[in-house]
């Protein structure tokens, strides 16, 4: 198993419970593809470097997890089409 980090940038225009549901859905995807979540880091609302979908601010989340090498592609393909996720990125962490 390799160590990965999923960065999710969530729209600031939605309610707190909707935002929590988006993050829960991301966690469920990781677990569905055999991943084990090790840490979730919530940075809160931050200013974006540039305007995205007419938004200047968004909520940042960093989810560290262990998974097989095939899992990140599967997770990304599903996060890509999620509502209220304006940016995402999975990177492999050095051991």
Backbone as JSON Lines, residues from 0, in Angstrom:
{"i":0,"aa":"X","n":[0.84,-1.19,0.0],"ca":[0.0,0.0,0.0],"c":[0.88,1.25,0.0]}
{"i":1,"aa":"X","n":[0.44,2.25,-0.74],"ca":[1.15,3.51,-0.81],"c":[0.38,4.59,-0.07]}
{"i":2,"aa":"X","n":[1.08,5.65,0.3],"ca":[0.45,6.77,1.0],"c":[0.09,7.85,-0.02]}
{"i":3,"aa":"X","n":[-1.14,8.37,0.09],"ca":[-1.63,9.4,-0.82],"c":[-2.28,10.53,-0.03]}
{"i":4,"aa":"X","n":[-2.43,11.67,-0.7],"ca":[-3.16,12.79,-0.1],"c":[-4.13,13.33,-1.14]}
{"i":5,"aa":"X","n":[-5.39,13.41,-0.76],"ca":[-6.44,13.99,-1.61],"c":[-6.72,15.39,-1.12]}
{"i":6,"aa":"X","n":[-6.54,16.37,-1.99],"ca":[-6.88,17.75,-1.68],"c":[-8.21,18.05,-2.37]}
{"i":7,"aa":"X","n":[-9.17,18.55,-1.6],"ca":[-10.48,18.87,-2.15],"c":[-10.78,20.34,-1.83]}
{"i":8,"aa":"X","n":[-11.15,21.09,-2.85],"ca":[-11.55,22.48,-2.67],"c":[-13.05,22.53,-2.93]}
{"i":9,"aa":"X","n":[-13.8,22.87,-1.87],"ca":[-15.27,22.82,-1.9],"c":[-15.84,24.23,-1.97]}
{"i":10,"aa":"X","n":[-16.89,24.39,-2.72],"ca":[-17.57,25.68,-2.9],"c":[-17.95,26.31,-1.56]}
{"i":11,"aa":"X","n":[-17.75,27.62,-1.46],"ca":[-18.11,28.35,-0.24],"c":[-19.58,28.77,-0.26]}
{"i":12,"aa":"X","n":[-20.27,28.51,-1.36],"ca":[-21.66,28.95,-1.51],"c":[-22.68,27.97,-0.94]}
{"i":13,"aa":"X","n":[-22.22,26.84,-0.39],"ca":[-23.15,25.84,0.12],"c":[-23.18,25.86,1.65]}
{"i":14,"aa":"X","n":[-24.2,25.25,2.21],"ca":[-24.37,25.2,3.67],"c":[-23.38,24.22,4.29]}
{"i":15,"aa":"X","n":[-23.19,24.35,5.62],"ca":[-22.24,23.5,6.34],"c":[-22.57,22.01,6.22]}
{"i":16,"aa":"X","n":[-23.85,21.66,6.32],"ca":[-24.22,20.24,6.25],"c":[-23.98,19.67,4.85]}
{"i":17,"aa":"X","n":[-24.2,20.48,3.82],"ca":[-23.92,20.02,2.45],"c":[-22.42,19.81,2.25]}
{"i":18,"aa":"X","n":[-21.62,20.71,2.81],"ca":[-20.17,20.61,2.7],"c":[-19.67,19.35,3.43]}
{"i":19,"aa":"X","n":[-20.23,19.08,4.6],"ca":[-19.87,17.87,5.34],"c":[-20.24,16.62,4.53]}
{"i":20,"aa":"X","n":[-21.37,16.67,3.84],"ca":[-21.8,15.54,3.02],"c":[-20.82,15.28,1.87]}
{"i":21,"aa":"X","n":[-20.29,16.36,1.28],"ca":[-19.32,16.22,0.19],"c":[-18.07,15.52,0.7]}
{"i":22,"aa":"X","n":[-17.57,15.95,1.86],"ca":[-16.36,15.35,2.42],"c":[-16.61,13.9,2.84]}
{"i":23,"aa":"X","n":[-17.79,13.62,3.41],"ca":[-18.14,12.24,3.76],"c":[-18.18,11.35,2.52]}
{"i":24,"aa":"X","n":[-18.66,11.91,1.42],"ca":[-18.73,11.16,0.17],"c":[-17.32,10.84,-0.34]}
{"i":25,"aa":"X","n":[-16.4,11.82,-0.2],"ca":[-15.01,11.6,-0.59],"c":[-14.38,10.5,0.26]}
{"i":26,"aa":"X","n":[-14.63,10.54,1.57],"ca":[-14.1,9.51,2.47],"c":[-14.66,8.13,2.11]}
{"i":27,"aa":"X","n":[-15.96,8.09,1.79],"ca":[-16.6,6.83,1.43],"c":[-15.99,6.26,0.14]}
{"i":28,"aa":"X","n":[-15.65,7.13,-0.81],"ca":[-15.02,6.68,-2.05],"c":[-13.66,6.05,-1.77]}
{"i":29,"aa":"X","n":[-12.89,6.69,-0.9],"ca":[-11.57,6.15,-0.55],"c":[-11.72,4.76,0.05]}
{"i":30,"aa":"X","n":[-12.65,4.62,1.0],"ca":[-12.86,3.32,1.65],"c":[-13.43,2.29,0.69]}
{"i":31,"aa":"X","n":[-14.26,2.73,-0.24],"ca":[-14.87,1.82,-1.21],"c":[-13.82,1.16,-2.1]}
{"i":32,"aa":"X","n":[-12.74,1.9,-2.4],"ca":[-11.69,1.34,-3.25],"c":[-10.51,0.81,-2.44]}
{"i":33,"aa":"X","n":[-10.78,0.41,-1.21],"ca":[-9.8,-0.28,-0.4],"c":[-8.82,0.6,0.33]}
{"i":34,"aa":"X","n":[-9.09,1.89,0.38],"ca":[-8.19,2.81,1.07],"c":[-8.48,2.88,2.56]}
{"i":35,"aa":"X","n":[-7.48,3.3,3.33],"ca":[-7.63,3.49,4.77],"c":[-7.26,4.93,5.08]}
{"i":36,"aa":"X","n":[-8.22,5.7,5.59],"ca":[-7.99,7.1,5.89],"c":[-7.15,7.22,7.16]}
{"i":37,"aa":"X","n":[-6.05,7.99,7.07],"ca":[-5.17,8.15,8.23],"c":[-5.34,9.51,8.89]}
{"i":38,"aa":"X","n":[-5.74,10.53,8.12],"ca":[-5.88,11.87,8.7],"c":[-6.75,12.74,7.79]}
{"i":39,"aa":"X","n":[-7.55,13.61,8.4],"ca":[-8.33,14.6,7.64],"c":[-7.99,15.96,8.23]}
{"i":40,"aa":"X","n":[-7.49,16.83,7.39],"ca":[-7.08,18.16,7.81],"c":[-7.99,19.19,7.16]}
{"i":41,"aa":"X","n":[-8.76,19.89,7.98],"ca":[-9.68,20.92,7.45],"c":[-9.05,22.29,7.66]}
{"i":42,"aa":"X","n":[-8.75,22.98,6.56],"ca":[-8.15,24.31,6.65],"c":[-9.19,25.4,6.77]}
{"i":43,"aa":"X","n":[-10.43,25.1,6.42],"ca":[-11.48,26.11,6.5],"c":[-11.53,26.97,5.25]}
{"i":44,"aa":"X","n":[-12.18,28.11,5.38],"ca":[-12.38,29.0,4.23],"c":[-11.11,29.81,3.96]}
{"i":45,"aa":"X","n":[-10.65,29.75,2.72],"ca":[-9.45,30.47,2.3],"c":[-9.72,31.21,1.0]}
{"i":46,"aa":"X","n":[-8.96,32.24,0.78],"ca":[-9.04,33.0,-0.47],"c":[-8.36,32.19,-1.57]}
{"i":47,"aa":"X","n":[-8.99,32.11,-2.72],"ca":[-8.4,31.4,-3.86],"c":[-7.34,32.28,-4.52]}
{"i":48,"aa":"X","n":[-6.36,31.67,-5.14],"ca":[-5.3,32.4,-5.83],"c":[-5.87,33.17,-7.03]}
{"i":49,"aa":"X","n":[-6.89,32.59,-7.65],"ca":[-7.58,33.24,-8.77],"c":[-9.04,32.81,-8.73]}
{"i":50,"aa":"X","n":[-9.87,33.57,-9.4],"ca":[-11.31,33.31,-9.38],"c":[-11.63,32.02,-10.13]}
{"i":51,"aa":"X","n":[-12.43,31.17,-9.49],"ca":[-12.85,29.9,-10.09],"c":[-14.36,29.86,-10.02]}
{"i":52,"aa":"X","n":[-15.01,29.68,-11.17],"ca":[-16.47,29.63,-11.25],"c":[-17.1,30.82,-10.51]}
{"i":53,"aa":"X","n":[-16.53,32.0,-10.72],"ca":[-17.0,33.27,-10.13],"c":[-16.94,33.28,-8.61]}
{"i":54,"aa":"X","n":[-16.05,32.47,-8.02],"ca":[-15.87,32.44,-6.56],"c":[-14.46,32.9,-6.23]}
{"i":55,"aa":"X","n":[-14.35,33.66,-5.18],"ca":[-13.04,34.15,-4.72],"c":[-12.56,33.39,-3.48]}
{"i":56,"aa":"X","n":[-13.48,32.66,-2.81],"ca":[-13.13,31.9,-1.61],"c":[-13.69,30.49,-1.71]}
{"i":57,"aa":"X","n":[-13.06,29.56,-1.0],"ca":[-13.54,28.18,-0.96],"c":[-12.99,27.5,0.3]}
{"i":58,"aa":"X","n":[-13.53,26.33,0.61],"ca":[-13.09,25.55,1.76],"c":[-12.1,24.48,1.31]}
{"i":59,"aa":"X","n":[-11.0,24.36,2.05],"ca":[-9.93,23.42,1.71],"c":[-9.93,22.24,2.69]}
{"i":60,"aa":"X","n":[-9.78,21.04,2.12],"ca":[-9.68,19.81,2.92],"c":[-8.54,18.96,2.37]}
{"i":61,"aa":"X","n":[-7.78,18.37,3.27],"ca":[-6.69,17.47,2.9],"c":[-6.93,16.14,3.59]}
{"i":62,"aa":"X","n":[-7.08,15.08,2.8],"ca":[-7.38,13.75,3.33],"c":[-6.2,12.83,3.01]}
{"i":63,"aa":"X","n":[-5.47,12.4,4.05],"ca":[-4.38,11.46,3.84],"c":[-4.93,10.04,3.96]}
{"i":64,"aa":"X","n":[-4.45,9.17,3.07],"ca":[-4.93,7.78,3.11],"c":[-3.9,6.83,2.52]}
{"i":65,"aa":"X","n":[-4.02,5.56,2.89],"ca":[-3.21,4.49,2.34],"c":[-4.1,3.71,1.38]}
{"i":66,"aa":"X","n":[-3.55,3.36,0.21],"ca":[-4.36,2.62,-0.76],"c":[-3.45,1.92,-1.76]}
{"i":67,"aa":"X","n":[-4.05,1.01,-2.52],"ca":[-3.34,0.33,-3.6],"c":[-3.12,1.34,-4.74]}
{"i":68,"aa":"X","n":[-2.12,1.11,-5.59],"ca":[-1.82,2.06,-6.68],"c":[-2.95,2.29,-7.69]}
{"i":69,"aa":"X","n":[-3.91,1.39,-7.76],"ca":[-5.01,1.57,-8.72],"c":[-6.12,2.48,-8.17]}
{"i":70,"aa":"X","n":[-6.17,2.67,-6.87],"ca":[-7.26,3.41,-6.23],"c":[-7.33,4.9,-6.62]}
{"i":71,"aa":"X","n":[-6.21,5.64,-6.68],"ca":[-6.32,7.08,-6.97],"c":[-7.03,7.4,-8.29]}
{"i":72,"aa":"X","n":[-6.79,6.63,-9.33],"ca":[-7.46,6.88,-10.61],"c":[-8.97,6.7,-10.48]}
{"i":73,"aa":"X","n":[-9.38,5.66,-9.77],"ca":[-10.81,5.41,-9.56],"c":[-11.45,6.53,-8.74]}
{"i":74,"aa":"X","n":[-10.75,6.96,-7.68],"ca":[-11.28,8.01,-6.81],"c":[-11.4,9.32,-7.59]}
{"i":75,"aa":"X","n":[-10.34,9.68,-8.33],"ca":[-10.35,10.93,-9.11],"c":[-11.48,10.95,-10.12]}
{"i":76,"aa":"X","n":[-11.74,9.82,-10.78],"ca":[-12.78,9.8,-11.81],"c":[-14.16,10.07,-11.22]}
{"i":77,"aa":"X","n":[-14.35,9.75,-9.94],"ca":[-15.65,10.01,-9.29],"c":[-15.71,11.38,-8.64]}
{"i":78,"aa":"X","n":[-14.58,11.85,-8.09],"ca":[-14.55,13.19,-7.48],"c":[-14.73,14.25,-8.57]}
{"i":79,"aa":"X","n":[-14.22,13.97,-9.76],"ca":[-14.3,14.9,-10.89],"c":[-15.74,15.33,-11.18]}
{"i":80,"aa":"X","n":[-16.7,14.44,-11.01],"ca":[-18.09,14.75,-11.38],"c":[-18.97,15.13,-10.18]}
{"i":81,"aa":"X","n":[-18.35,15.26,-8.99],"ca":[-19.13,15.62,-7.81],"c":[-19.52,17.09,-7.84]}
{"i":82,"aa":"X","n":[-20.78,17.35,-7.43],"ca":[-21.24,18.73,-7.33],"c":[-20.51,19.41,-6.18]}
{"i":83,"aa":"X","n":[-20.3,20.7,-6.31],"ca":[-19.71,21.56,-5.28],"c":[-18.21,21.35,-5.05]}
{"i":84,"aa":"X","n":[-17.58,20.42,-5.75],"ca":[-16.12,20.29,-5.7],"c":[-15.58,21.1,-6.86]}
{"i":85,"aa":"X","n":[-14.85,22.18,-6.54],"ca":[-14.38,23.03,-7.64],"c":[-12.96,22.69,-8.09]}
{"i":86,"aa":"X","n":[-12.16,22.1,-7.2],"ca":[-10.83,21.6,-7.55],"c":[-10.5,20.4,-6.68]}
{"i":87,"aa":"X","n":[-9.65,19.51,-7.2],"ca":[-9.22,18.32,-6.45],"c":[-7.87,17.9,-6.98]}
{"i":88,"aa":"X","n":[-7.12,17.17,-6.18],"ca":[-5.83,16.65,-6.59],"c":[-5.43,15.52,-5.66]}
{"i":89,"aa":"X","n":[-4.95,14.41,-6.25],"ca":[-4.4,13.32,-5.45],"c":[-2.91,13.25,-5.75]}
{"i":90,"aa":"X","n":[-2.1,13.28,-4.7],"ca":[-0.65,13.13,-4.88],"c":[-0.16,11.97,-4.02]}
{"i":91,"aa":"X","n":[0.89,11.32,-4.52],"ca":[1.5,10.24,-3.75],"c":[2.53,10.85,-2.82]}
{"i":92,"aa":"X","n":[2.48,10.47,-1.55],"ca":[3.42,10.99,-0.57],"c":[4.65,10.1,-0.5]}
{"i":93,"aa":"X","n":[5.79,10.71,-0.27],"ca":[7.01,9.95,-0.13],"c":[7.0,9.17,1.19]}
{"i":94,"aa":"X","n":[7.52,7.97,1.16],"ca":[7.51,7.12,2.36],"c":[8.46,7.59,3.42]}
